[in-house]
Amino acid sequence: MRRVFLAGVALMSALAAQPAVAAPDLDLRDNYAHRRCHGGENTGEGLTVGVPGQEAKAIAASQGRVKRSGKVLTLGKVRLKTKMIDGEDDDGAEYEYLGGWARSGLEVVFVLRYEDLAWRLIDPRSGQSVEMGGPPLASPSGKAIAAVGDDSLINEFNGIEIVDYKDGRFESHAIDADYACDPVWLSDEVLQLKVLSPKYRDKNGELLAGELPPSAWRTTRVIRKNGAWTLVAPKP
């Protein structure tokens, strides 16, 4: 009996000594599956937010980094308190923790306001944060984060946003791009995406009449060179 007991103790000690399994990095690529370039009309339905039980799972997976107590969401030095959204002139906002990227230590919170929404990147160690207009996607190293928009969400975001994270600081870059869609990081220096072909706008910049088929988008890239992000002009 003593031998069996000692064997059980040894097994429990071995299990306790094993490192905790890291939570999977946040991946919001499927949030872009219903954009205009896919012929989608109800883009908001493709956002993975407001799903019952989803935040609780994300918080549990954070292994204590993130906590919620009632209306208060705590991420290190950052405390976010939900306030009822009453109207246009109100400063109310709702917050939902989505997950984070272990390779950079950044966390992501979805923010809903009156006729507006955003994805807030948070460094829980310094308390610094920055908001993006679309679902953020991290580069392979996690040090560059991109979001694109095609003017289909309530915040009317249309273009490309890239946030560089270095030495505990955020640096935002806005890039003009028409109805940007399908972002994919090819490396820390190259973001592939689709943009609307310029031939679908008239000489005044107005969209041509009729529906835009998926073939109206062209694949191109945003490249970082000498510290600057530049969009490669798409083919007509």
Buried (B, 14 or more C-beta within 10 A) or exposed (E): EEEEEEEEEEEEEEEEEEEEEEBEEBEBEEBBEBBBBBEBEEBEEBBBBEEEEBBEEBBEBBEEBBBBEEEEBBBBEBEBEBBEBEEEEEEEBBBBBBBBBBBBBBBBBBBBBBEBBBBBBBBBEBEBBBBBBBBBBBBEEBBBBBBBBBBBBEBEBBBBBBBBBEEEEBEEBEBEBBBBBBBBBEEBBBBBBBBBBEEBEEEEEEEEEEEBEEEBBBBBBBBBEEEEBEBEEBEE
